[in-house]
Amino acid sequence: MTALMNRIASLLWTLAVLVVVGGVGLWAYRHASLGAAMLLQEGGGYLQAVLSPLLAGSVALAFGLSYSASVVAHRARHRAPRPKPLPKGPSISPLEVLTHDTATAVRTLLKELGQRLRHIAAKPDPDIIAFMGQLMDGAIRLGASDIHIHPLESGTRIAFRLHGVLEEVLSFPREHHSRLINRVKVLAKLALYDLDKPQDGHFPWTTDDGPADIRVSILPTNHGPAVALRIARTGVRLPQLPALGFPDALLAKYQELLALPQGLILVAGATGSGKTTSLYASLGHIQQSRGELTRIATIEDPIEFDVPLFAQTQVNAAQGFTFAQGLRAVLRQDPNVIMVGEIRDSETARTAIQAGLSGHLLLSTIHANSAAGGFNRFIDMGVEPFLLASATVATLSQRLVRSLCPHCRAPLPLTPEEAVRLDAAGIRRGNFFGPVGCERCEGSGYLGRTALYEMLVVSQGIRDAINAKVPSSRIQELAIQEGMVPLLAAGVERARTGDTSLREVFRVVGG
C-alpha cells in the first residue's frame, strides 16, 4: 500500500509539471500571436478572451495537483506498516475435536496473536482497521465460535470462545473502546449514533482460511457498549462421530438409530455442553452413510456453520419467522432429515412431533438435566404424552470434561470425599489418574476436552412410563434397568482409563 501511495504521489507531481509547462506554452503562444491578432482585431480579442482563462486555470490546477502530491507523499511516509499475517499453520475448525497436537497449535497461535494485537494497541493512535483485521483473521484461524469485546472500568477485555471455553486474548486500552466499537458498526452498517439501545447486524469476512459471516450483537452496559461477534464459517469439515468420545457399544447403537427412516432424536444438555457439535457430527454421518442424494434441512438461530449440501434456514423472530414457521415450511420441501436448532416453545414441539410421526428423521436439542428429563419438558410444553412416546426413538444427554494431559498424568489415590461419592452412587472403587502438570499443558494437567454421554433408547416400557406421566427419576431408573449407562458412571469409567480425572467428572456431572 505504501508503494502504491508513492506511485500516486509521483504521478500527481508529473501532472502538475505538465500542467505548468502547458500553461506557460499557452501564455507564450498568446504573446507570439499578438502581432497577428492586432492585424485581425476581432480574432485577437477572441484569443485573449480564451487564452487568459486557460492560463489562470492551468496555474490553479497545477497548484492543486502539487498540493495533493505533497499530502499523499506525507501519508506514505508516516503510514504505519500493516502487521504481517499470522504464520501459516493448521486452521482449526470450530467443530473439530481438539487432539493434543491441535490444542498445542491453538495455544501457540493464541499467544502469537495476543502479542501482535498488544503491539498495535500500545501505540498512541492505534490503527483500528489493522487491529480488527488481525483480530478477525486470528479468530477464524483458531476456530473461535465467538469474539467477546467487553468493556470494564480498567480496560476492554477481548476474548475468544474456543471449543466452548472463553480464552482471554488481551486487554484493550479503555480510551480507544469507542473507536473499536465504531469500526464494528461500520463493518455491520449500523448506526454510529445509537449508543443506548441494542443493535444487531452482520457482515461478511474473507480470509485465507475461507469466507465467514459475522453476526454482530451490541448491548449497552454501564461501561459502554459490549459486542459479541458470532462467527459462522462456510465449508467447515464436520467432525466424525467416533472422535467425539462415544464408547464403542454406544456409538454402534447410536449409528443404528441414525439409520432409521423416521422418528425424533433429542440431544439434552446445558449451554456449552457440545450439543451443536454432536448434531452436526450426526448429520455428517447420515450424509456419508446414505449418500449426497439424501436431503438434509436445518432450521437454526443462528446458522452456526454453513455446510455444503445442507439446506439451512435462519429464523428471524423479530420479523415473525419462528422455529415453528420454519419447520412447517421445511416440511413442505419434503426433506429426509431435519435438524432443529432448539425446541423451546409448544408450537415448535408439536410440529416436531408431527414431523417425527410423518416419515421424517428429526434431530434437535432441548435443555434438560438428563436423557430422561426431556420427556417432561415436552409434556410441560403441551405435547400429548402418547404422541411423544410414539415419535421419540432416543434421547442423548452429554457433558464436556477436560482431558488429562497424556504426557504428565499419573495414578493418584482416592480422596476420602471421592470415596464417599463413589460409594453413595453404588460405583466400585478402583485406580484412577489425576493431573500433574508439565510444559506441554502449561502446568494445568489438562489438554483438550472430551464428551460424556448417556443414551436412553425408547422401549415399550419407557413408552408406557411416558404415557403415565411418571417423574423423570422413575424413567431414569427404568432406562438404567434396561441397560442405559448414566452420565456419572460413564464419566467414572473414562476416569479409570485416564481420559479425565475423577475430580473433573464430579465437577461437571455432580454426584
C-alpha positions in Angstrom: 0.0 0.0 0.0 2.8 2.4 0.8 4.5 1.7 -2.6 1.1 2.4 -4.3 0.8 5.7 -2.5 4.3 6.8 -3.5 3.4 6.0 -7.2 0.3 8.1 -6.9 2.3 11.0 -5.5 4.8 10.7 -8.3 2.0 10.8 -10.9 0.4 13.8 -9.3 3.8 15.7 -9.4 4.2 14.8 -13.0 0.8 16.0 -13.9 1.5 19.3 -12.0 4.7 19.8 -14.0 2.9 19.1 -17.3 0.1 21.5 -16.5 2.6 24.3 -15.7 4.5 23.6 -18.9 1.3 23.6 -20.9 0.2 26.9 -19.2 3.5 28.6 -20.0 3.3 27.4 -23.6 -0.2 28.8 -23.9 1.0 32.1 -22.4 3.9 32.2 -24.9 1.7 31.3 -27.8 -0.7 34.1 -26.8 2.1 36.8 -26.8 3.6 35.4 -30.0 0.3 35.6 -31.7 -0.3 39.2 -30.5 1.1 40.7 -33.7 -1.1 38.6 -35.9 -4.1 39.2 -33.6 -3.6 43.0 -34.0 -3.9 42.6 -37.7 -7.1 40.7 -37.1 -8.5 42.7 -34.3 -11.6 40.7 -33.9 -9.6 37.4 -33.8 -7.1 38.9 -31.4 -9.9 39.8 -28.9 -11.1 36.2 -29.3 -7.7 34.7 -28.5 -7.2 37.0 -25.5 -10.6 36.1 -24.1 -9.9 32.4 -24.5 -6.2 32.0 -23.5 -6.2 34.2 -20.4 -8.7 32.0 -18.5 -6.8 28.9 -19.7 -3.5 30.3 -18.3 -5.2 31.1 -14.9 -6.9 27.7 -14.8 -3.6 25.8 -15.6 -1.9 27.6 -12.7 -4.7 26.7 -10.3 -4.8 23.1 -11.4 -1.0 22.8 -11.1 -1.2 24.2 -7.5 -3.9 21.7 -6.6 -2.0 18.7 -8.1 1.2 19.7 -6.3 -0.7 20.0 -3.0 -2.3 16.6 -3.5 1.0 15.1 -4.3 2.5 16.5 -1.1 -0.4 15.1 1.0 -0.1 11.7 -0.5 3.7 11.6 -0.1 3.4 12.7 3.6 0.8 10.0 4.3 3.0 7.4 2.6 6.0 8.4 4.8 4.1 8.4 8.0 1.8 5.5 7.4 2.2 2.7 10.0 3.1 -0.6 8.3 0.3 -3.1 8.4 1.2 -6.1 10.5 2.1 -9.3 8.8 -0.5 -12.1 8.8 -0.2 -14.9 11.4 2.3 -17.5 10.4 1.0 -20.4 8.4 -0.3 -23.2 10.5 -3.2 -25.5 10.9 -6.6 -23.9 10.6 -8.7 -25.3 13.4 -12.3 -26.0 12.7 -14.8 -24.8 15.3 -16.3 -28.3 15.2 -13.0 -30.2 15.4 -12.4 -32.3 18.5 -9.1 -31.0 19.8 -6.3 -33.5 19.9 -3.2 -32.9 21.9 -1.4 -31.6 18.8 -4.2 -29.2 17.7 -4.6 -28.0 21.3 -0.9 -27.1 21.3 -1.2 -25.4 17.9 -4.2 -23.3 19.2 -2.2 -22.2 22.3 0.8 -21.2 20.2 -1.3 -19.2 17.7 -3.2 -17.6 20.5 0.0 -16.3 22.1 1.3 -15.0 18.8 -2.0 -13.2 18.1 -2.1 -11.7 21.5 1.4 -10.3 21.1 0.6 -8.8 17.7 -2.6 -7.2 18.9 -1.0 -5.7 22.0 1.7 -4.2 19.8 -0.9 -2.4 17.7 -3.0 -1.4 20.8 0.0 0.1 22.6 0.5 2.9 20.1 -0.8 6.4 21.0 -3.0 6.3 17.9 -3.6 2.6 17.1 -4.6 1.6 13.7 -8.1 0.3 14.4 -8.6 -1.1 10.9 -5.4 -3.2 11.2 -6.4 -4.2 14.7 -9.8 -5.5 13.6 -8.2 -7.3 10.6 -5.8 -9.2 12.8 -8.5 -9.9 15.4 -10.9 -11.4 12.8 -8.3 -13.4 10.9 -6.9 -14.8 14.1 -10.3 -15.8 15.4 -11.1 -17.7 12.2 -7.7 -19.3 12.1 -8.1 -20.5 15.7 -11.6 -21.9 15.1 -13.3 -19.5 17.6 -17.0 -19.6 17.5 -17.4 -16.1 19.2 -15.5 -12.9 19.9 -16.4 -11.0 23.0 -15.5 -7.4 23.4 -16.4 -6.5 27.0 -15.8 -3.0 28.4 -14.6 -2.8 32.0 -13.6 0.0 34.3 -9.9 -0.7 33.8 -10.0 -1.6 30.1 -11.7 -3.6 27.4 -11.4 -7.3 27.7 -11.3 -9.2 24.3 -11.8 -12.9 24.5 -12.4 -15.8 22.1 -14.7 -18.7 22.7 -12.6 -21.6 21.7 -14.3 -25.0 21.7 -16.8 -23.8 24.4 -14.2 -22.2 26.7 -13.6 -18.4 26.9 -9.9 -17.6 26.4 -8.8 -14.0 27.0 -6.7 -12.6 24.1 -5.8 -9.2 25.5 -6.9 -6.1 27.4 -7.6 -3.2 25.0 -7.0 0.4 26.2 -10.2 1.9 27.6 -9.8 5.3 25.8 -10.0 3.6 22.4 -13.0 1.5 23.1 -15.4 3.7 21.3 -13.2 3.7 18.1 -13.2 -0.1 18.2 -17.0 -0.3 18.6 -17.5 2.2 15.7 -15.3 0.0 13.5 -17.6 -2.9 14.2 -20.6 -0.7 13.5 -19.1 0.5 10.2 -18.5 -3.1 9.1 -22.0 -4.1 10.0 -23.6 -0.9 8.6 -25.1 0.0 11.9 -26.0 3.5 13.2 -23.0 5.1 14.9 -25.1 7.5 17.0 -27.3 4.8 18.7 -25.4 4.3 22.0 -28.2 3.4 24.4 -30.1 0.6 22.7 -29.2 -2.8 21.5 -28.2 -3.3 17.8 -27.9 -6.4 15.7 -26.4 -6.9 12.3 -23.8 -8.9 10.3 -21.0 -8.5 7.8 -19.0 -10.9 5.6 -15.3 -11.6 6.2 -12.9 -13.4 3.9 -9.5 -14.8 4.9 -7.1 -17.3 3.5 -8.9 -19.9 5.6 -12.2 -19.3 3.8 -15.1 -16.9 4.0 -17.3 -16.3 7.0 -20.4 -14.5 8.0 -20.0 -12.5 11.2 -23.2 -11.9 13.3 -23.0 -8.8 15.4 -24.8 -8.1 18.7 -24.2 -4.8 20.5 -25.5 -4.4 24.1 -25.2 -1.1 26.1 -23.6 -1.6 29.5 -22.6 0.7 32.4 -19.0 1.0 31.0 -20.0 1.3 27.3 -21.3 -1.0 24.5 -20.4 -4.7 24.8 -20.0 -6.6 21.5 -20.5 -10.3 20.7 -19.4 -11.5 17.3 -20.7 -14.9 16.3 -18.5 -16.5 13.5 -20.4 -18.6 11.0 -18.0 -20.3 8.7 -18.6 -21.9 5.3 -17.2 -25.2 4.2 -16.2 -26.5 7.6 -15.2 -30.1 7.9 -17.7 -31.9 10.1 -16.3 -33.9 13.0 -16.5 -37.7 12.9 -18.8 -39.4 15.4 -16.0 -41.8 16.6 -13.8 -38.8 17.6 -16.4 -37.3 20.0 -15.8 -39.8 22.8 -18.6 -42.3 22.3 -17.9 -45.7 23.8 -17.8 -48.4 21.1 -21.1 -50.1 22.1 -22.9 -46.8 22.5 -21.6 -45.5 19.2 -22.7 -48.6 17.3 -26.2 -48.3 18.8 -26.4 -44.5 18.0 -25.4 -45.1 14.4 -28.2 -47.7 14.1 -30.7 -45.1 15.3 -29.4 -42.5 12.8 -30.2 -45.0 10.1 -33.9 -45.0 11.0 -36.2 -43.5 8.3 -38.3 -41.6 10.8 -38.5 -40.6 14.5 -37.3 -37.9 16.9 -33.8 -37.9 18.4 -33.2 -35.4 21.1 -29.8 -34.1 22.5 -30.1 -32.8 26.0 -27.6 -30.7 27.9 -26.7 -27.3 29.3 -25.4 -24.4 27.3 -21.8 -25.1 26.1 -22.1 -28.9 26.5 -21.3 -29.7 22.9 -24.8 -30.3 21.7 -24.3 -28.5 18.4 -21.1 -30.5 17.7 -23.0 -33.7 18.2 -25.8 -32.7 15.9 -23.5 -31.7 13.1 -21.5 -34.9 13.5 -24.7 -36.8 13.4 -25.8 -35.1 10.2 -22.4 -35.7 8.7 -22.6 -39.4 9.5 -26.1 -39.5 7.9 -24.8 -37.8 4.8 -21.8 -40.2 4.5 -23.8 -43.3 5.1 -26.9 -42.5 2.9 -25.2 -40.5 0.2 -25.5 -37.0 -1.1 -28.9 -37.6 -2.5 -30.4 -37.6 1.0 -31.9 -34.2 1.5 -30.9 -32.7 4.9 -32.5 -29.5 6.0 -31.8 -27.4 9.2 -33.6 -24.6 11.0 -31.2 -22.7 13.2 -30.9 -19.5 15.2 -28.4 -18.6 14.2 -26.9 -20.8 11.5 -23.8 -21.9 13.3 -21.8 -23.3 10.3 -22.6 -23.1 6.6 -22.2 -26.7 5.4 -22.3 -27.7 1.7 -25.2 -29.8 0.6 -27.3 -28.8 3.6 -30.4 -26.7 3.1 -30.0 -24.3 6.1 -32.6 -21.8 7.2 -32.1 -18.9 9.6 -35.1 -18.0 11.8 -35.8 -14.3 12.5 -38.1 -13.8 15.4 -38.1 -10.0 15.0 -39.8 -10.4 11.7 -42.1 -13.1 12.9 -40.3 -16.1 11.3 -40.0 -18.6 14.2 -38.8 -22.1 14.6 -42.3 -23.4 14.2 -42.9 -21.5 10.9 -39.6 -22.5 9.6 -40.2 -26.2 10.4 -43.6 -26.1 8.7 -42.1 -24.5 5.6 -39.3 -27.1 5.5 -41.7 -29.9 5.8 -43.3 -28.8 2.5 -39.9 -29.2 0.9 -40.0 -32.9 1.6 -36.6 -33.5 3.3 -35.4 -36.8 4.5 -33.7 -35.5 7.6 -34.4 -32.3 9.6 -32.3 -30.6 12.3 -34.0 -28.0 14.5 -31.5 -25.9 16.5 -33.6 -26.0 19.6 -37.1 -26.8 20.7 -38.1 -24.1 23.1 -41.9 -23.5 22.7 -45.1 -25.5 22.4 -45.8 -24.8 18.8 -42.3 -26.0 17.7 -42.6 -29.0 19.9 -45.9 -30.1 18.5 -44.7 -29.6 14.9 -41.5 -31.6 15.6 -43.6 -34.5 17.0 -45.8 -34.4 13.8 -42.6 -34.5 11.7 -41.3 -37.5 13.6 -44.5 -39.3 13.0 -44.9 -38.5 9.3 -41.8 -40.1 7.7 -39.0 -37.7 8.7 -36.0 -38.2 11.0 -35.8 -35.1 13.1 -32.8 -34.2 15.4 -33.0 -31.4 17.9 -31.7 -30.1 21.2 -33.5 -29.4 24.4 -32.4 -28.1 27.8 -32.7 -30.9 30.3 -30.6 -32.3 33.1 -30.7 -35.8 31.9 -31.8 -38.0 29.0 -34.9 -38.9 30.9 -35.7 -35.2 31.7 -36.5 -34.2 28.1 -39.9 -36.0 28.1 -41.5 -34.0 30.9 -40.1 -30.8 29.2 -42.2 -31.7 26.2 -45.2 -32.5 28.3 -44.9 -29.2 30.1 -45.0 -27.5 26.6 -48.4 -29.1 25.9 -47.4 -32.1 23.9 -49.7 -35.1 24.3 -47.8 -38.0 26.1 -48.9 -40.7 23.7 -47.7 -38.7 20.7 -44.4 -38.0 22.4 -44.0 -41.7 23.2 -44.8 -42.7 19.7 -42.5 -40.2 17.9 -39.4 -40.3 20.1 -36.8 -43.0 19.4 -34.0 -41.9 21.7 -32.7 -39.0 23.9 -29.0 -38.3 24.3 -27.6 -36.4 27.2 -24.0 -35.1 27.3 -21.4 -33.1 29.2 -17.9 -31.9 28.3 -15.0 -32.6 30.6 -11.3 -31.6 30.3 -9.0 -34.4 29.1 -5.9 -35.3 31.2 -2.6 -34.4 29.6 -1.2 -37.8 28.4 2.4 -36.5 28.9 2.2 -36.0 32.7 -0.9 -37.8 34.0 -0.2 -40.1 36.9 -2.1 -42.5 39.2 -3.5 -40.7 42.2 -5.1 -42.2 45.3 -8.8 -41.6 46.1 -9.5 -38.8 48.4 -12.0 -39.5 51.3 -14.6 -37.3 49.6 -14.3 -39.1 46.3 -14.6 -42.5 48.0 -17.8 -41.4 49.8 -19.3 -40.1 46.5 -18.5 -43.4 44.7 -20.0 -45.4 47.5 -23.1 -43.3 47.6 -23.6 -43.8 43.8 -23.0 -47.5 44.1 -19.9 -47.4 41.9 -17.0 -49.6 42.8 -13.7 -48.0 43.8 -10.5 -48.6 41.8 -7.4 -46.9 40.4 -7.8 -43.5 38.8 -5.5 -41.0 37.2 -5.1 -37.3 38.0 -3.4 -34.1 36.7 0.2 -33.3 37.4 1.3 -30.5 35.1 4.1 -30.1 32.5 5.3 -27.7 29.9 3.0 -29.2 27.2 -0.1 -28.4 29.2 1.3 -25.3 30.8 1.2 -26.8 34.2 -2.6 -27.3 34.2 -2.5 -31.1 33.9 -5.3 -30.9 31.2 -5.1 -30.8 27.4 -8.2 -30.6 25.2 -11.7 -31.8 26.1 -13.9 -34.9 25.6 -17.6 -35.7 26.0 -19.5 -37.9 28.3 -22.8 -39.4 27.1 -25.8 -41.3 28.3 -28.3 -42.5 25.8 -31.9 -43.5 26.5 -33.5 -45.7 23.8 -37.3 -45.6 24.0 -38.6 -49.1 24.6 -42.1 -50.2 25.2 -41.6 -49.9 29.0 -40.3 -46.3 28.5 -43.4 -45.5 26.3 -45.7 -46.8 29.0 -44.0 -44.7 31.6 -44.2 -41.6 29.4 -47.9 -42.2 28.8 -48.4 -42.5 32.5 -46.6 -39.1 33.1 -44.3 -40.6 35.7 -41.5 -38.4 37.1 -38.2 -38.2 35.3 -36.4 -40.0 38.1 -38.6 -43.1 37.5 -37.9 -43.0 33.7 -34.2 -42.8 34.5 -34.5 -45.9 36.8 -36.3 -47.8 34.1 -33.7 -46.9 31.5 -30.8 -48.0 33.8 -32.6 -51.3 34.4 -32.8 -51.7 30.6 -29.0 -51.2 30.2 -28.5 -47.4 30.0 -25.2 -46.2 31.5 -25.8 -42.9 33.3 -23.6 -39.9 32.9 -21.8 -40.3 36.3 -21.0 -44.0 35.7 -19.8 -43.2 32.1 -17.6 -40.4 33.5 -16.1 -42.7 36.2 -15.2 -45.3 33.5 -13.5 -42.6 31.4 -11.6 -41.6 34.6 -10.4 -45.2 35.1 -8.8 -45.2 31.7 -7.0 -41.9 32.3 -9.0 -39.9 29.8 -10.1 -37.5 32.5 -9.9 -37.2 36.3 -12.4 -38.2 38.9 -12.5 -34.7 40.2 -13.3 -33.3 36.8 -16.2 -35.8 36.4 -17.7 -34.8 39.8 -17.3 -31.1 38.9 -19.2 -31.4 35.7 -21.7 -34.2 36.3 -22.1 -34.0 40.1 -22.9 -37.0 42.3 
